[in-house]
Structures are given as C-alpha cells and as structure tokens.
C-alpha cells in the first residue's frame, strides 16, 4: 500500500512538472483516472490498473 501511494505521488509530480501547472483534480471514470489542471484542461489519463488507488 505504501509503495502504491509513493508511486502515485511520484507520477502526479512528474505530470505536474511536465504540464508546468498545478493539478486541480482527478476524475475517476470507469477504469481510468483523468487528471486536470487549474484551468480545467485535461493534462493526462492513466489506467486505474497501472496506477492503483488514488489517496488524498
């Protein structure tokens, strides 16, 4: 569980750096997580199977 949380935080940090914007929210939709920035623009989509559970 600790590894999953660490992996997710690392992925979100990398996504935030690549987008040069802050992550505003993550939408869980079926088997996918959709990541949006503060302007509401989708910056990434990740499969729940590859990421695990999003906490926080």
N, C-alpha and C positions, 0 to 999 in steps of 0.2 A: 504494500500500500504506500509506504514511504517513497519507494522508487517511482511509482506512478505519479505521485504528486510532484516530485522533483523533476521528472521528465516533462510533465505538463507545464510547469513553471518555466523551464528552460525553453520549450517550444514557443510559449507565449512571449518570452523575452526576445527571442530571435525574430518572431513575427513583428513585434513592436519596433525593433531596430530597423528591419527591412522596410517597413511602411513609414518610418520616421514620424509616426503618430502614436498616440496612446490608444490602447484597446478600451473601448467603451463598454461593449457587452458581447456575450457569446450566446448564440441561439442554438439550442439542441433541437434538431429536426430529423426524426426517424433515426437513421444510422449515421448521421453527420452532425458535426459542430460547425457553425458558420460564425466567423469572427468579424466584428465590425469596429471601425474606428470612431472617434468622437464626432465625426461629421455624418455618421450613419452609412458610410461606404464599406462594403464587404471587402476585407483585406485577405481572407484566407478561408478555406474549407478543409476540414480534416475528418477522417472517418473515426467514429467512436471506437471501433475495434483496434485501430492503431494507437489511439491516444489513451483510452481508459476513461476513468471518471474524472470530471472536472469538479474541483472543490474550491470554494472561496469565492 
